[in-house]
């Protein structure tokens, strides 16, 4: 009888002992391709792949670029009390919301856009558990794109800079990288600047005006591939495409990459790194700094094109466990390491 009771107790205990660690990610973008491009879809795909490798229970909610909806999703996620909540501080709207909420026990990890150091301190002083963050070196992205475009220019580069927004750290830092690059080249000028909210449609409308009235523009620096496509549509309409070099940040699919002269990317992979880091944090493998800024950007190549195609086909062959500190010889997380981890048959 006692043996039977003991077995029954053990059976009731098993679900809690072996329950998967629950992660919620509030994706600020869309679940599919749209006017802002497929970037956030790709981030989610890589995160799902990494979560499977670590047997994590990952739930993703999409805000569809609606910051009111994003705040609602964040509030609901906190009530659900996951083991970790992954947030993107897009347009720097989350600090004030988190400070207004009470009794936040869920640890929070920031991805791609995080609050400023001052804002992080305010959140920590408020009693919020900031577990860490991973962001790309966006100055590197803006500078590298400008450098590659200027290298291709045969004459003085008169640049139309199309940025994503006015407030997000990613957008501001990319523009700063562009400006730093231009300052080091006598044959480059920023002729015009605009903001198109990461949208191909808005970039198209604004580019039409600039290309119609400023005929000396011969280069477009776009903070994402969707806005580059908008600029290209305007150039095509005005029959000026052959006269203007167009570059963008983001690794696009082949059908898009073939339309753009230079593309820089790699930050799409950082969602997977966030999952690696969250796994290590939850299982006491994490070492070193909580906050990571990664110089992940590189120029789009034949290999990275195939990697992006695999992300969309849900046929990715990367073992993300090799990047965890659970391994004594953990690999550094880089584009080179990711490509090495993809089997030859897949790439």
C-alpha positions, 0 to 999 in steps of 0.5 A: 500500500505504501509503495503504491502511494509513493508511486502515485506521488512520484507520478504527480511530481513528474510533470513539474520536475520535467516541465520545459522552461517557458519563454515568451518573446514579444516580436514587434513585427509581423508573423510573415513578410509585409511592407517592412520586409521579412526580417522579424519573421526570420528572427522568429524562425531562428529562435524557434530552431534554437529553442527546439535544440534546447527543449525550451517552450517558446511562445511568440506573440506579434505586435504588428508594428503597433506599439499600443498592441505591444504594450498590451502583449507585454502586460499579458506576458508578465501576468503569465509569469514565464521563466524568461520574457524576451523584449525588443525596446523598439522606439524606446517605448518599454521603459516607462511601461515597465516602470508603471507596472507593479510586482514584476517577478519575471526576468526580462531579456532585451533583444536587438534594441535595449533601453539606454544605460540610464533607463536600465538603471532605473528599471533595476532600481525599480526592482525589475530583474533585467537578466541581460541583453544582446544587440548588434553593433549598429554603428558598424552596420551603417558604416560598413554599408556606406563603405561598400557603397562608396567603394563601388562609386565611380564619381562623388557619392551624393547620398540619400539616407533613408532611415527607419525611425527617429528614436530607436537606438538601432536607427540612430546608431546606423545613421551615426555609422553612415556619418562617420564613414562619410566624414572619412571620404572626400568624395562622399556627401549626405545630400538628403535624409529622410525617415520611412518607418522601415516601410517600402511604401513610405520609402517609395513615396519619399524617394519619388520626391527626392529623385524628381527634384535633386538630380545629383543623388546617385546613391541610396543608403537604406536602413533596411531592405524594404526601404531600399526596394521602395527607393528602387521602385521610385527609380524604376518609375523615373527611369533612373535606376541605372544611375543610382547605387542602392544599398541596404541593411538586412540579408534579403532573399535572393529575389530581393538581393538581386535587385539591390547593389549592396546588402549588409546583414547578420543581426537576424541571427541574434534572436538565436543567440538570445535563446542560447544566452537565456538557456545558459542563464536559466541553467547557471551556465552563463559567465561574464557580462550580462549585456552583449553588443555583437559586431555581427554584420557582414556583406551578403554572399552566396552562402548567406543567401542560401542560409536565408533561403533555408530560414524561410524553408524551415529547413535549417541544419544548425545545432545551436547547442554548440554555442552554449557555455554548457560545452567546455569548448563552446564556439563563438557566435559569429556568421562564420561559425553559423555557416560552418555549422550548416552541413555541406549538403544543406549549403 
